[in-house]
């Protein structure tokens, strides 16, 4: 069965589109999509910066905790042990509890 092509067309004649493409619409879409992409990139950059700062802050906090713990261990060993208090070995340190007892005995004896 052979169909007549002219009968399928709404206006009954073959041809081409007679009006131009709207450049205003094309430019509007291009500008809108560009702004959307720029907004998306800025938002991703802010998210990346926020997450990076949080990770760095957490790393610094855990580092400080370890450093502070190490410092406390060293201070406790100094306060609770015998040893030289200076490098010239002219003064000697005693544990804090022993020093408190000596000072209390001296105060009781009236020295």
C-alpha positions as CSV (number, residue, x, y, z in Angstrom):
1,X,0.0,0.0,0.0
2,X,1.5,3.3,-1.0
3,X,0.7,6.4,1.2
4,X,0.6,9.9,0.0
5,X,3.1,11.9,2.0
6,X,1.2,15.1,1.6
7,X,-1.8,13.7,3.3
8,X,0.2,13.1,6.6
9,X,1.4,16.7,6.9
10,X,-0.8,19.1,8.9
11,X,-0.7,21.9,6.3
12,X,-0.6,19.6,3.4
13,X,2.7,20.8,1.9
14,X,6.3,19.9,2.4
15,X,8.9,22.4,3.3
16,X,11.1,23.7,6.0
17,X,10.7,25.6,9.2
18,X,10.0,29.2,8.3
19,X,10.9,30.9,11.6
20,X,14.4,31.2,13.2
21,X,15.5,29.7,16.5
22,X,15.1,32.1,19.4
23,X,18.6,33.2,20.3
24,X,17.2,34.8,23.5
25,X,16.1,31.4,24.7
26,X,19.3,29.7,23.8
27,X,21.4,32.4,25.6
28,X,19.1,32.3,28.6
29,X,19.5,28.5,28.9
30,X,23.3,28.8,28.4
31,X,23.6,31.5,31.1
32,X,21.3,29.6,33.5
33,X,23.2,26.3,33.1
34,X,26.6,28.1,33.5
35,X,25.4,29.7,36.7
36,X,24.1,26.4,37.9
37,X,27.5,24.7,37.3
38,X,29.4,27.6,38.9
39,X,27.1,27.3,42.0
40,X,27.6,23.6,42.1
41,X,31.4,23.9,42.0
42,X,31.4,26.6,44.7
43,X,29.2,24.5,47.0
44,X,31.5,21.4,46.5
45,X,34.5,23.6,47.2
46,X,32.9,24.8,50.5
47,X,32.0,21.3,51.5
48,X,35.5,20.0,50.7
49,X,37.1,22.9,52.7
50,X,34.7,22.2,55.7
51,X,35.4,18.5,55.8
52,X,39.2,19.1,55.4
53,X,39.3,21.5,58.3
54,X,37.3,19.1,60.5
55,X,39.8,16.3,59.7
56,X,42.8,18.5,60.3
57,X,41.3,19.8,63.6
58,X,40.6,16.3,64.8
59,X,44.2,15.2,64.0
60,X,45.6,18.2,65.9
61,X,43.3,17.5,68.9
62,X,44.5,13.9,69.1
63,X,48.1,15.0,68.7
64,X,47.7,17.5,71.6
65,X,46.2,14.8,73.8
66,X,49.1,12.5,73.2
67,X,51.6,15.3,73.8
68,X,49.9,16.3,76.9
69,X,49.7,12.7,78.2
70,X,53.4,12.3,77.5
71,X,54.2,15.6,79.4
72,X,52.1,14.5,82.4
73,X,54.0,11.2,82.5
74,X,57.4,13.0,82.5
75,X,56.2,15.5,85.1
76,X,54.9,12.7,87.4
77,X,58.2,10.8,87.1
78,X,60.1,14.0,88.1
79,X,57.8,14.7,91.0
80,X,57.9,11.2,92.4
81,X,61.6,10.2,91.9
82,X,65.0,11.0,93.2
83,X,67.5,12.7,90.9
84,X,69.7,15.7,90.1
85,X,67.7,18.9,89.6
86,X,70.3,20.6,87.5
87,X,73.1,19.6,85.1
88,X,75.9,20.8,87.3
89,X,74.8,18.3,90.0
90,X,74.8,20.9,92.7
91,X,71.2,20.3,93.9
92,X,69.3,17.1,94.4
93,X,65.6,16.5,94.1
94,X,63.5,14.2,96.3
95,X,60.0,12.9,95.7
96,X,57.2,15.4,96.5
97,X,55.7,13.2,99.2
98,X,59.0,12.9,101.0
99,X,59.6,16.7,100.7
100,X,56.2,17.3,102.3
101,X,56.9,14.9,105.2
102,X,60.3,16.6,105.8
103,X,58.8,20.1,105.8
104,X,56.1,18.9,108.2
105,X,58.6,17.3,110.6
106,X,60.7,20.5,110.5
107,X,57.7,22.6,111.3
108,X,56.7,20.3,114.2
109,X,60.3,20.4,115.7
110,X,60.4,24.2,115.4
111,X,63.4,24.5,113.1
